[in-house]
């Protein structure tokens, strides 16, 4: 028997088990938003500790409001810098297998790490119950270094594995001091490498690591008067962070540009979603609506095979599939730059699917490139005066594939049925339509279903749908396939005399990424015959 995927169930259970012994007494602990829960290691009793704990140059960490409020009923002090023991391995083009490490106590040693101060510098970090040597981090490191246009990029991993273990509430505290330490590490690079600014410093954090990056950006501004160029939050953790004060979580003030990728934004309490749905950046991307990612309902055996028959890692990805998709999408966008990974601003995913937000940069629907190009894409909108209110959060939607390569192009397809005499006599038909675009070099989009359920196609009617398929550069023809379903209500359809057919007069295809459209027609008004490919071309149109 195959298991169905309940996203985040495993991690949610682990969070519960890690914290349940503390949570029963929370009501007695929280008074006036100023107390945190700490356990006496000898008696097991709770007490109200000091409100602030300081760690030298890294500053002081209060647990008063807003660190404790109705969304964060309990807060711990972060563990000491020696306890969190964060490591910073450095990867450069000449050495991606055996990294050197940043030693904050040896400032001059930074100059021997091979970091190019004029190149892009990426900091990548993991989340809860993870470590800096996870395969996804190495894949992202390799992708960023190998595909850097200048060949000068460096990657630094923030490995805080010793501080990422349960309980979850302690990890939420630990990332505060790790963020401060990271700010000091970045300032060390800035000073020792004589960097002009931090515009080319880009932090990418997954889950709890997203908020860690936010803390680093905050401390750089507060302690050193420097602002990071960019932070990318990869499905920022929701529990204890959603709807909290901006000081508590990653927000758009933490860097010059903050973009967020939401992939597991289902409600935490009822559906086990581990990521935030709340928009918190300059641009918030919601692939496939921000939850229920394609391919995440596949059987667990597929994920085990993907991880070389490792039951542990396959099991983890199976249950946390939606939460992990964010960094898979990002890495994929770096590895496949030829595909225009683009989303469009819209009020909701439902409105996007209805085709109400399809034309780029019109009526407030701004198109933003996903991945590394997002910042430049956003900046162009501002520089060209297209984006009228940069302070307004921009929620961007797009559709992806169910496996790598995930990038898809978006098409708005409108089928116009003929209302001439032959079509009217034949009458309507019910069935499922699928469309495939073919371009130069026989590149095909793959078959795209017009709808999930059968549709009744009536003479003279127009039927539109938003579809996503592989990128086709120059479309040459459209192939339309109709899967026939018997319609007993249509007495004028003579099954014994003619094959089931639909009289599609023309197809209008709009290409969101290419910002163009085409009109194609059947040869000599030939009807669409069921269960075969029917060719439509522009040259066939009158």
One Martini backbone bead per residue (centre of mass of N, CA, C, O) as a GRO file, in nm:
protein
  542
    1UNK     BB    1   0.095   0.036   0.024
    2UNK     BB    2   0.050   0.366  -0.038
    3UNK     BB    3   0.139   0.675   0.059
    4UNK     BB    4   0.026   0.976   0.140
    5UNK     BB    5   0.081   1.319   0.127
    6UNK     BB    6   0.155   1.496   0.436
    7UNK     BB    7   0.247   1.792   0.472
    8UNK     BB    8   0.462   1.817   0.752
    9UNK     BB    9   0.398   1.588   0.958
   10UNK     BB   10   0.671   1.511   1.067
   11UNK     BB   11   0.766   1.794   1.163
   12UNK     BB   12   0.524   1.853   1.340
   13UNK     BB   13   0.567   1.616   1.534
   14UNK     BB   14   0.849   1.703   1.625
   15UNK     BB   15   0.761   1.971   1.746
   16UNK     BB   16   0.572   1.856   1.954
   17UNK     BB   17   0.770   1.664   2.101
   18UNK     BB   18   0.977   1.897   2.172
   19UNK     BB   19   0.737   2.086   2.338
   20UNK     BB   20   0.513   1.956   2.527
   21UNK     BB   21   0.651   1.981   2.815
   22UNK     BB   22   0.616   2.305   2.812
   23UNK     BB   23   0.311   2.389   2.725
   24UNK     BB   24   0.128   2.328   2.982
   25UNK     BB   25   0.259   2.606   3.141
   26UNK     BB   26   0.214   2.878   2.984
   27UNK     BB   27  -0.017   3.030   3.121
   28UNK     BB   28   0.160   3.067   3.393
   29UNK     BB   29   0.402   3.245   3.246
   30UNK     BB   30   0.233   3.465   3.096
   31UNK     BB   31   0.295   3.819   3.170
   32UNK     BB   32   0.265   4.100   3.003
   33UNK     BB   33   0.481   4.013   2.779
   34UNK     BB   34   0.763   3.925   2.976
   35UNK     BB   35   0.773   3.614   2.976
   36UNK     BB   36   0.957   3.312   3.005
   37UNK     BB   37   1.040   2.976   2.943
   38UNK     BB   38   1.211   2.800   3.202
   39UNK     BB   39   1.411   2.526   3.309
   40UNK     BB   40   1.494   2.350   3.577
   41UNK     BB   41   1.729   2.100   3.566
   42UNK     BB   42   1.663   1.982   3.855
   43UNK     BB   43   1.330   2.019   3.902
   44UNK     BB   44   1.151   2.109   3.633
   45UNK     BB   45   1.088   2.399   3.678
   46UNK     BB   46   0.953   2.704   3.640
   47UNK     BB   47   1.078   3.030   3.536
   48UNK     BB   48   1.171   3.377   3.569
   49UNK     BB   49   1.394   3.531   3.404
   50UNK     BB   50   1.580   3.730   3.274
   51UNK     BB   51   1.515   3.969   3.015
   52UNK     BB   52   1.836   3.983   2.967
   53UNK     BB   53   2.099   3.881   2.736
   54UNK     BB   54   2.458   3.890   2.707
   55UNK     BB   55   2.726   3.882   2.421
   56UNK     BB   56   2.897   4.116   2.399
   57UNK     BB   57   2.947   4.216   2.076
   58UNK     BB   58   2.650   4.085   2.004
   59UNK     BB   59   2.482   4.161   2.246
   60UNK     BB   60   2.140   4.195   2.337
   61UNK     BB   61   1.862   3.965   2.456
   62UNK     BB   62   1.545   3.998   2.473
   63UNK     BB   63   1.209   3.873   2.627
   64UNK     BB   64   1.030   4.083   2.543
   65UNK     BB   65   0.848   4.278   2.390
   66UNK     BB   66   0.794   4.097   2.086
   67UNK     BB   67   0.905   3.804   2.175
   68UNK     BB   68   0.635   3.824   2.341
   69UNK     BB   69   0.313   3.694   2.244
   70UNK     BB   70   0.037   3.558   2.105
   71UNK     BB   71   0.238   3.420   1.881
   72UNK     BB   72   0.463   3.404   2.140
   73UNK     BB   73   0.422   3.236   2.434
   74UNK     BB   74   0.740   3.168   2.401
   75UNK     BB   75   1.079   3.245   2.529
   76UNK     BB   76   1.418   3.226   2.467
   77UNK     BB   77   1.732   3.227   2.514
   78UNK     BB   78   2.011   3.235   2.369
   79UNK     BB   79   2.272   3.081   2.314
   80UNK     BB   80   2.587   3.076   2.316
   81UNK     BB   81   2.837   3.104   2.092
   82UNK     BB   82   2.975   2.834   2.186
   83UNK     BB   83   2.717   2.657   2.158
   84UNK     BB   84   2.640   2.707   1.856
   85UNK     BB   85   2.891   2.682   1.672
   86UNK     BB   86   2.937   2.840   1.413
   87UNK     BB   87   2.995   2.787   1.063
   88UNK     BB   88   3.220   2.906   0.764
   89UNK     BB   89   3.224   2.787   0.473
   90UNK     BB   90   3.428   2.824   0.171
   91UNK     BB   91   3.337   2.883  -0.177
   92UNK     BB   92   3.513   2.840  -0.482
   93UNK     BB   93   3.597   2.772  -0.798
   94UNK     BB   94   3.877   2.625  -0.699
   95UNK     BB   95   3.683   2.532  -0.429
   96UNK     BB   96   3.411   2.285  -0.377
   97UNK     BB   97   3.520   2.037  -0.177
   98UNK     BB   98   3.750   2.197   0.020
   99UNK     BB   99   3.691   2.403   0.248
  100UNK     BB  100   3.730   2.695   0.400
  101UNK     BB  101   3.746   2.887   0.707
  102UNK     BB  102   3.610   3.119   0.901
  103UNK     BB  103   3.802   3.328   1.130
  104UNK     BB  104   3.713   3.569   1.356
  105UNK     BB  105   4.013   3.560   1.505
  106UNK     BB  106   4.134   3.595   1.186
  107UNK     BB  107   4.126   3.849   0.985
  108UNK     BB  108   4.368   3.802   0.781
  109UNK     BB  109   4.264   3.517   0.675
  110UNK     BB  110   4.048   3.618   0.468
  111UNK     BB  111   4.261   3.675   0.227
  112UNK     BB  112   4.300   3.334   0.187
  113UNK     BB  113   4.004   3.229   0.062
  114UNK     BB  114   3.931   3.356  -0.244
  115UNK     BB  115   3.772   3.615  -0.220
  116UNK     BB  116   3.597   3.831  -0.429
  117UNK     BB  117   3.516   4.163  -0.368
  118UNK     BB  118   3.376   4.212  -0.669
  119UNK     BB  119   3.198   3.984  -0.621
  120UNK     BB  120   2.977   3.758  -0.550
  121UNK     BB  121   2.816   3.698  -0.223
  122UNK     BB  122   2.709   3.400  -0.072
  123UNK     BB  123   2.464   3.313   0.175
  124UNK     BB  124   2.391   2.988   0.318
  125UNK     BB  125   2.097   2.843   0.486
  126UNK     BB  126   1.940   2.655   0.711
  127UNK     BB  127   1.732   2.474   0.925
  128UNK     BB  128   1.562   2.269   1.098
  129UNK     BB  129   1.723   1.982   1.146
  130UNK     BB  130   2.002   2.075   1.015
  131UNK     BB  131   2.275   2.126   0.773
  132UNK     BB  132   2.555   2.240   0.575
  133UNK     BB  133   2.576   1.931   0.420
  134UNK     BB  134   2.351   1.937   0.241
  135UNK     BB  135   2.283   1.870  -0.086
  136UNK     BB  136   2.124   2.133  -0.155
  137UNK     BB  137   2.359   2.324  -0.086
  138UNK     BB  138   2.570   2.215  -0.285
  139UNK     BB  139   2.396   2.265  -0.536
  140UNK     BB  140   2.374   2.571  -0.500
  141UNK     BB  141   2.671   2.638  -0.497
  142UNK     BB  142   2.741   2.523  -0.778
  143UNK     BB  143   2.539   2.692  -0.940
  144UNK     BB  144   2.646   2.979  -0.862
  145UNK     BB  145   2.941   2.938  -0.954
  146UNK     BB  146   2.906   2.809  -1.249
  147UNK     BB  147   2.680   3.061  -1.332
  148UNK     BB  148   2.860   3.295  -1.320
  149UNK     BB  149   2.917   3.554  -1.539
  150UNK     BB  150   3.220   3.631  -1.405
  151UNK     BB  151   3.361   3.401  -1.224
  152UNK     BB  152   3.354   3.541  -0.894
  153UNK     BB  153   3.205   3.369  -0.706
  154UNK     BB  154   3.091   3.323  -0.365
  155UNK     BB  155   3.046   3.080  -0.091
  156UNK     BB  156   2.867   3.085   0.223
  157UNK     BB  157   2.814   2.880   0.496
  158UNK     BB  158   2.562   2.849   0.748
  159UNK     BB  159   2.656   2.636   1.017
  160UNK     BB  160   2.403   2.538   1.280
  161UNK     BB  161   2.365   2.237   1.385
  162UNK     BB  162   2.403   2.261   1.708
  163UNK     BB  163   2.130   2.472   1.706
  164UNK     BB  164   1.891   2.279   1.541
  165UNK     BB  165   1.776   2.140   1.776
  166UNK     BB  166   1.580   2.041   1.995
  167UNK     BB  167   1.386   2.275   2.060
  168UNK     BB  168   1.229   2.500   1.861
  169UNK     BB  169   1.231   2.744   2.056
  170UNK     BB  170   1.543   2.749   2.079
  171UNK     BB  171   1.604   2.799   1.780
  172UNK     BB  172   1.457   3.073   1.763
  173UNK     BB  173   1.674   3.196   1.953
  174UNK     BB  174   1.952   3.122   1.820
  175UNK     BB  175   1.923   3.295   1.552
  176UNK     BB  176   1.986   3.564   1.680
  177UNK     BB  177   2.294   3.520   1.740
  178UNK     BB  178   2.369   3.416   1.456
  179UNK     BB  179   2.298   3.679   1.313
  180UNK     BB  180   2.509   3.850   1.464
  181UNK     BB  181   2.758   3.690   1.381
  182UNK     BB  182   2.716   3.722   1.076
  183UNK     BB  183   2.749   4.027   1.073
  184UNK     BB  184   3.048   4.017   1.164
  185UNK     BB  185   3.151   3.853   0.923
  186UNK     BB  186   3.070   4.055   0.703
  187UNK     BB  187   3.234   4.289   0.821
  188UNK     BB  188   3.506   4.152   0.793
  189UNK     BB  189   3.503   4.142   0.486
  190UNK     BB  190   3.466   4.442   0.436
  191UNK     BB  191   3.736   4.528   0.573
  192UNK     BB  192   3.960   4.321   0.460
  193UNK     BB  193   3.851   4.362   0.138
  194UNK     BB  194   3.764   4.652   0.065
  195UNK     BB  195   3.465   4.714   0.049
  196UNK     BB  196   3.229   4.940  -0.059
  197UNK     BB  197   2.986   4.731  -0.024
  198UNK     BB  198   2.672   4.511  -0.003
  199UNK     BB  199   2.533   4.467  -0.290
  200UNK     BB  200   2.677   4.160  -0.346
  201UNK     BB  201   2.523   4.060  -0.095
  202UNK     BB  202   2.366   3.729  -0.057
  203UNK     BB  203   2.098   3.596   0.124
  204UNK     BB  204   2.007   3.243   0.192
  205UNK     BB  205   1.707   3.109   0.350
  206UNK     BB  206   1.571   2.831   0.521
  207UNK     BB  207   1.320   2.894   0.704
  208UNK     BB  208   1.478   2.977   0.976
  209UNK     BB  209   1.707   3.098   0.793
  210UNK     BB  210   1.549   3.349   0.707
  211UNK     BB  211   1.548   3.492   0.986
  212UNK     BB  212   1.849   3.493   1.023
  213UNK     BB  213   1.901   3.688   0.788
  214UNK     BB  214   1.739   3.919   0.912
  215UNK     BB  215   1.922   3.956   1.161
  216UNK     BB  216   2.177   4.025   1.005
  217UNK     BB  217   2.064   4.280   0.869
  218UNK     BB  218   1.997   4.431   1.129
  219UNK     BB  219   2.289   4.433   1.259
  220UNK     BB  220   2.433   4.583   1.033
  221UNK     BB  221   2.275   4.846   1.080
  222UNK     BB  222   2.300   4.884   1.391
  223UNK     BB  223   2.631   4.829   1.423
  224UNK     BB  224   2.749   4.943   1.107
  225UNK     BB  225   2.574   5.093   0.879
  226UNK     BB  226   2.479   4.843   0.697
  227UNK     BB  227   2.349   4.717   0.376
  228UNK     BB  228   2.214   4.479   0.224
  229UNK     BB  229   2.137   4.379  -0.090
  230UNK     BB  230   2.022   4.068  -0.021
  231UNK     BB  231   1.723   3.866   0.049
  232UNK     BB  232   1.629   3.514   0.053
  233UNK     BB  233   1.324   3.361   0.127
  234UNK     BB  234   1.278   3.010   0.196
  235UNK     BB  235   1.016   2.943   0.335
  236UNK     BB  236   0.940   3.079   0.592
  237UNK     BB  237   0.880   3.027   0.902
  238UNK     BB  238   0.577   3.016   1.086
  239UNK     BB  239   0.621   2.928   1.365
  240UNK     BB  240   0.641   3.225   1.562
  241UNK     BB  241   0.614   3.451   1.294
  242UNK     BB  242   0.343   3.497   1.214
  243UNK     BB  243   0.219   3.809   1.273
  244UNK     BB  244   0.462   3.966   1.361
  245UNK     BB  245   0.697   4.159   1.435
  246UNK     BB  246   0.950   4.267   1.231
  247UNK     BB  247   1.177   4.211   1.445
  248UNK     BB  248   1.123   3.887   1.453
  249UNK     BB  249   1.138   3.894   1.140
  250UNK     BB  250   1.145   3.890   0.828
  251UNK     BB  251   1.201   4.191   0.628
  252UNK     BB  252   1.233   4.461   0.403
  253UNK     BB  253   1.450   4.617   0.602
  254UNK     BB  254   1.705   4.400   0.587
  255UNK     BB  255   1.721   4.503   0.282
  256UNK     BB  256   1.716   4.633  -0.032
  257UNK     BB  257   1.632   4.326  -0.109
  258UNK     BB  258   1.326   4.125  -0.071
  259UNK     BB  259   1.269   3.781  -0.131
  260UNK     BB  260   0.995   3.541  -0.160
  261UNK     BB  261   0.931   3.181  -0.113
  262UNK     BB  262   0.619   3.016  -0.142
  263UNK     BB  263   0.528   2.650  -0.066
  264UNK     BB  264   0.396   2.613   0.260
  265UNK     BB  265   0.110   2.805   0.329
  266UNK     BB  266  -0.044   2.644   0.500
  267UNK     BB  267  -0.202   2.597   0.773
  268UNK     BB  268  -0.054   2.494   1.057
  269UNK     BB  269  -0.277   2.377   1.247
  270UNK     BB  270  -0.466   2.220   1.020
  271UNK     BB  271  -0.223   2.142   0.773
  272UNK     BB  272   0.103   2.173   0.836
  273UNK     BB  273   0.228   2.429   0.757
  274UNK     BB  274   0.568   2.568   0.758
  275UNK     BB  275   0.499   2.822   0.601
  276UNK     BB  276   0.451   3.131   0.495
  277UNK     BB  277   0.193   3.355   0.357
  278UNK     BB  278   0.288   3.615   0.432
  279UNK     BB  279   0.378   3.914   0.319
  280UNK     BB  280   0.746   4.043   0.358
  281UNK     BB  281   0.840   4.169   0.090
  282UNK     BB  282   0.887   4.313  -0.205
  283UNK     BB  283   0.877   4.007  -0.313
  284UNK     BB  284   0.618   3.751  -0.353
  285UNK     BB  285   0.632   3.417  -0.419
  286UNK     BB  286   0.360   3.186  -0.563
  287UNK     BB  287   0.388   2.885  -0.633
  288UNK     BB  288   0.098   2.738  -0.692
  289UNK     BB  289  -0.007   2.948  -0.449
  290UNK     BB  290   0.199   2.834  -0.198
  291UNK     BB  291   0.087   2.532  -0.235
  292UNK     BB  292   0.058   2.232  -0.343
  293UNK     BB  293   0.283   2.085  -0.503
  294UNK     BB  294   0.383   1.943  -0.770
  295UNK     BB  295   0.457   1.598  -0.683
  296UNK     BB  296   0.378   1.575  -0.359
  297UNK     BB  297   0.172   1.310  -0.421
  298UNK     BB  298   0.368   1.109  -0.444
  299UNK     BB  299   0.511   0.836  -0.377
  300UNK     BB  300   0.755   0.744  -0.154
  301UNK     BB  301   0.935   0.571  -0.343
  302UNK     BB  302   1.034   0.806  -0.521
  303UNK     BB  303   1.202   0.950  -0.295
  304UNK     BB  304   1.388   0.716  -0.227
  305UNK     BB  305   1.516   0.691  -0.509
  306UNK     BB  306   1.625   0.985  -0.520
  307UNK     BB  307   1.802   0.893  -0.240
  308UNK     BB  308   1.941   0.621  -0.288
  309UNK     BB  309   1.750   0.445  -0.088
  310UNK     BB  310   1.689   0.652   0.137
  311UNK     BB  311   1.463   0.649   0.381
  312UNK     BB  312   1.508   0.904   0.548
  313UNK     BB  313   1.521   1.124   0.317
  314UNK     BB  314   1.269   1.032   0.165
  315UNK     BB  315   1.076   1.072   0.405
  316UNK     BB  316   1.129   1.373   0.446
  317UNK     BB  317   1.046   1.473   0.161
  318UNK     BB  318   0.765   1.359   0.155
  319UNK     BB  319   0.661   1.533   0.412
  320UNK     BB  320   0.840   1.812   0.306
  321UNK     BB  321   0.800   1.893   0.005
  322UNK     BB  322   0.686   2.185   0.000
  323UNK     BB  323   0.920   2.311   0.181
  324UNK     BB  324   1.156   2.222  -0.037
  325UNK     BB  325   1.085   2.351  -0.318
  326UNK     BB  326   1.213   2.633  -0.304
  327UNK     BB  327   1.519   2.547  -0.351
  328UNK     BB  328   1.464   2.392  -0.611
  329UNK     BB  329   1.366   2.627  -0.779
  330UNK     BB  330   1.611   2.811  -0.750
  331UNK     BB  331   1.830   2.625  -0.862
  332UNK     BB  332   1.688   2.573  -1.134
  333UNK     BB  333   1.703   2.873  -1.234
  334UNK     BB  334   2.017   2.868  -1.251
  335UNK     BB  335   2.049   2.608  -1.445
  336UNK     BB  336   1.794   2.748  -1.639
  337UNK     BB  337   1.823   3.044  -1.802
  338UNK     BB  338   1.660   2.996  -2.077
  339UNK     BB  339   1.419   3.003  -1.890
  340UNK     BB  340   1.143   3.209  -1.827
  341UNK     BB  341   1.109   3.276  -1.493
  342UNK     BB  342   0.775   3.386  -1.447
  343UNK     BB  343   0.578   3.629  -1.281
  344UNK     BB  344   0.256   3.767  -1.162
  345UNK     BB  345   0.070   4.013  -1.050
  346UNK     BB  346  -0.185   3.955  -0.790
  347UNK     BB  347  -0.451   3.917  -0.569
  348UNK     BB  348  -0.476   3.607  -0.668
  349UNK     BB  349  -0.473   3.284  -0.773
  350UNK     BB  350  -0.760   3.269  -0.884
  351UNK     BB  351  -0.731   3.515  -1.069
  352UNK     BB  352  -0.497   3.405  -1.232
  353UNK     BB  353  -0.650   3.144  -1.341
  354UNK     BB  354  -0.871   3.336  -1.488
  355UNK     BB  355  -0.692   3.563  -1.650
  356UNK     BB  356  -0.679   3.866  -1.493
  357UNK     BB  357  -0.330   3.845  -1.489
  358UNK     BB  358  -0.149   3.845  -1.791
  359UNK     BB  359  -0.049   4.130  -1.864
  360UNK     BB  360   0.230   4.290  -1.866
  361UNK     BB  361   0.230   4.594  -1.706
  362UNK     BB  362  -0.090   4.591  -1.662
  363UNK     BB  363  -0.308   4.699  -1.436
  364UNK     BB  364  -0.088   4.615  -1.201
  365UNK     BB  365   0.063   4.369  -1.363
  366UNK     BB  366   0.363   4.247  -1.266
  367UNK     BB  367   0.663   4.133  -1.402
  368UNK     BB  368   0.873   3.874  -1.252
  369UNK     BB  369   1.169   3.739  -1.209
  370UNK     BB  370   1.301   3.447  -1.112
  371UNK     BB  371   1.552   3.467  -0.892
  372UNK     BB  372   1.837   3.637  -0.968
  373UNK     BB  373   1.653   3.850  -1.151
  374UNK     BB  374   1.455   3.998  -0.955
  375UNK     BB  375   1.594   4.265  -0.884
  376UNK     BB  376   1.622   4.382  -1.172
  377UNK     BB  377   1.323   4.359  -1.245
  378UNK     BB  378   1.223   4.549  -1.020
  379UNK     BB  379   1.400   4.799  -1.085
  380UNK     BB  380   1.285   4.855  -1.369
  381UNK     BB  381   1.001   4.932  -1.280
  382UNK     BB  382   1.094   5.185  -1.127
  383UNK     BB  383   1.272   5.334  -1.342
  384UNK     BB  384   1.014   5.327  -1.559
  385UNK     BB  385   0.741   5.390  -1.391
  386UNK     BB  386   0.551   5.134  -1.346
  387UNK     BB  387   0.595   5.130  -1.043
  388UNK     BB  388   0.414   5.335  -0.830
  389UNK     BB  389   0.431   5.146  -0.544
  390UNK     BB  390   0.702   5.022  -0.373
  391UNK     BB  391   0.558   4.984  -0.076
  392UNK     BB  392   0.397   4.768  -0.204
  393UNK     BB  393   0.320   4.462  -0.198
  394UNK     BB  394   0.433   4.186  -0.418
  395UNK     BB  395   0.229   3.943  -0.557
  396UNK     BB  396   0.345   3.638  -0.713
  397UNK     BB  397   0.250   3.426  -0.989
  398UNK     BB  398   0.291   3.067  -1.069
  399UNK     BB  399   0.385   2.789  -1.273
  400UNK     BB  400   0.487   2.450  -1.240
  401UNK     BB  401   0.638   2.171  -1.232
  402UNK     BB  402   0.691   1.832  -1.090
  403UNK     BB  403   0.986   1.857  -1.216
  404UNK     BB  404   1.288   1.857  -1.327
  405UNK     BB  405   1.229   2.114  -1.491
  406UNK     BB  406   1.015   2.370  -1.354
  407UNK     BB  407   0.992   2.550  -1.576
  408UNK     BB  408   0.728   2.769  -1.708
  409UNK     BB  409   0.504   2.863  -1.941
  410UNK     BB  410   0.251   3.106  -2.018
  411UNK     BB  411  -0.096   3.049  -2.126
  412UNK     BB  412  -0.361   3.200  -2.312
  413UNK     BB  413  -0.646   3.012  -2.409
  414UNK     BB  414  -0.871   3.050  -2.696
  415UNK     BB  415  -1.176   2.905  -2.790
  416UNK     BB  416  -1.346   2.922  -3.109
  417UNK     BB  417  -1.661   2.853  -3.210
  418UNK     BB  418  -1.860   2.777  -3.451
  419UNK     BB  419  -2.175   2.928  -3.615
  420UNK     BB  420  -2.233   2.762  -3.837
  421UNK     BB  421  -2.440   2.538  -3.981
  422UNK     BB  422  -2.280   2.274  -3.923
  423UNK     BB  423  -2.236   2.327  -3.620
  424UNK     BB  424  -2.537   2.361  -3.537
  425UNK     BB  425  -2.635   2.083  -3.630
  426UNK     BB  426  -2.442   1.915  -3.455
  427UNK     BB  427  -2.357   2.057  -3.201
  428UNK     BB  428  -2.270   1.981  -2.899
  429UNK     BB  429  -1.991   1.892  -2.679
  430UNK     BB  430  -1.825   1.656  -2.460
  431UNK     BB  431  -1.497   1.722  -2.304
  432UNK     BB  432  -1.136   1.707  -2.346
  433UNK     BB  433  -0.885   1.943  -2.377
  434UNK     BB  434  -0.569   1.968  -2.560
  435UNK     BB  435  -0.254   2.150  -2.573
  436UNK     BB  436   0.009   2.202  -2.829
  437UNK     BB  437   0.323   2.343  -2.880
  438UNK     BB  438   0.517   2.431  -3.176
  439UNK     BB  439   0.851   2.487  -3.260
  440UNK     BB  440   1.150   2.536  -3.317
  441UNK     BB  441   1.311   2.232  -3.336
  442UNK     BB  442   1.065   2.067  -3.217
  443UNK     BB  443   0.954   2.228  -2.986
  444UNK     BB  444   0.765   2.138  -2.696
  445UNK     BB  445   0.528   2.194  -2.439
  446UNK     BB  446   0.328   1.998  -2.408
  447UNK     BB  447   0.055   1.878  -2.275
  448UNK     BB  448  -0.240   2.086  -2.213
  449UNK     BB  449  -0.494   2.121  -2.011
  450UNK     BB  450  -0.791   2.294  -2.018
  451UNK     BB  451  -0.911   2.088  -1.801
  452UNK     BB  452  -1.005   1.868  -1.554
  453UNK     BB  453  -1.286   1.876  -1.675
  454UNK     BB  454  -1.538   1.839  -1.858
  455UNK     BB  455  -1.666   2.016  -2.148
  456UNK     BB  456  -1.914   2.216  -2.292
  457UNK     BB  457  -1.925   2.256  -2.643
  458UNK     BB  458  -2.056   2.539  -2.806
  459UNK     BB  459  -2.178   2.696  -3.051
  460UNK     BB  460  -2.016   3.018  -3.043
  461UNK     BB  461  -1.812   2.970  -2.827
  462UNK     BB  462  -1.595   3.082  -2.553
  463UNK     BB  463  -1.274   2.940  -2.432
  464UNK     BB  464  -1.078   2.982  -2.134
  465UNK     BB  465  -0.719   2.938  -2.036
  466UNK     BB  466  -0.465   2.858  -1.812
  467UNK     BB  467  -0.132   2.765  -1.907
  468UNK     BB  468   0.147   2.522  -1.871
  469UNK     BB  469   0.475   2.502  -2.030
  470UNK     BB  470   0.711   2.465  -2.222
  471UNK     BB  471   0.946   2.642  -2.380
  472UNK     BB  472   0.860   2.845  -2.671
  473UNK     BB  473   0.997   3.055  -2.887
  474UNK     BB  474   0.868   2.976  -3.192
  475UNK     BB  475   0.562   2.948  -3.299
  476UNK     BB  476   0.403   2.730  -3.556
  477UNK     BB  477   0.197   2.538  -3.392
  478UNK     BB  478  -0.121   2.376  -3.310
  479UNK     BB  479  -0.227   2.105  -3.098
  480UNK     BB  480  -0.547   1.945  -3.095
  481UNK     BB  481  -0.713   1.758  -2.834
  482UNK     BB  482  -1.004   1.532  -2.819
  483UNK     BB  483  -1.192   1.392  -2.556
  484UNK     BB  484  -1.459   1.199  -2.580
  485UNK     BB  485  -1.803   1.244  -2.466
  486UNK     BB  486  -2.099   1.135  -2.420
  487UNK     BB  487  -2.414   1.297  -2.539
  488UNK     BB  488  -2.747   1.228  -2.472
  489UNK     BB  489  -2.867   1.538  -2.526
  490UNK     BB  490  -2.775   1.496  -2.844
  491UNK     BB  491  -2.971   1.420  -3.127
  492UNK     BB  492  -2.775   1.557  -3.367
  493UNK     BB  493  -2.562   1.332  -3.315
  494UNK     BB  494  -2.436   1.118  -3.567
  495UNK     BB  495  -2.264   0.835  -3.494
  496UNK     BB  496  -2.310   0.661  -3.768
  497UNK     BB  497  -2.206   0.901  -3.976
  498UNK     BB  498  -2.005   1.043  -3.759
  499UNK     BB  499  -1.758   1.162  -3.605
  500UNK     BB  500  -1.670   1.308  -3.342
  501UNK     BB  501  -1.713   1.676  -3.313
  502UNK     BB  502  -1.546   2.006  -3.332
  503UNK     BB  503  -1.595   2.356  -3.425
  504UNK     BB  504  -1.301   2.506  -3.449
  505UNK     BB  505  -1.215   2.814  -3.575
  506UNK     BB  506  -1.015   2.925  -3.335
  507UNK     BB  507  -0.691   3.018  -3.187
  508UNK     BB  508  -0.587   3.200  -2.897
  509UNK     BB  509  -0.244   3.292  -2.812
  510UNK     BB  510  -0.088   3.386  -2.511
  511UNK     BB  511   0.238   3.522  -2.415
  512UNK     BB  512   0.374   3.625  -2.137
  513UNK     BB  513   0.689   3.626  -2.177
  514UNK     BB  514   0.677   3.737  -2.490
  515UNK     BB  515   0.451   3.945  -2.540
  516UNK     BB  516   0.240   3.773  -2.720
  517UNK     BB  517   0.041   3.669  -3.016
  518UNK     BB  518  -0.178   3.416  -3.164
  519UNK     BB  519  -0.347   3.299  -3.469
  520UNK     BB  520  -0.528   2.994  -3.525
  521UNK     BB  521  -0.618   2.745  -3.782
  522UNK     BB  522  -0.785   2.534  -3.969
  523UNK     BB  523  -0.799   2.346  -4.241
  524UNK     BB  524  -1.074   2.424  -4.407
  525UNK     BB  525  -1.253   2.406  -4.143
  526UNK     BB  526  -1.173   2.164  -3.991
  527UNK     BB  527  -1.266   1.951  -3.771
  528UNK     BB  528  -1.252   1.821  -3.456
  529UNK     BB  529  -1.124   1.513  -3.384
  530UNK     BB  530  -1.133   1.254  -3.197
  531UNK     BB  531  -0.837   1.117  -3.083
  532UNK     BB  532  -0.659   1.352  -3.233
  533UNK     BB  533  -0.444   1.542  -3.403
  534UNK     BB  534  -0.500   1.896  -3.454
  535UNK     BB  535  -0.417   2.134  -3.688
  536UNK     BB  536  -0.279   2.468  -3.628
  537UNK     BB  537  -0.251   2.778  -3.823
  538UNK     BB  538  -0.193   3.090  -3.941
  539UNK     BB  539  -0.209   3.018  -4.257
  540UNK     BB  540  -0.522   2.910  -4.222
  541UNK     BB  541  -0.618   3.187  -4.201
  542UNK     BB  542  -0.829   3.429  -4.354
   0.00000   0.00000   0.00000
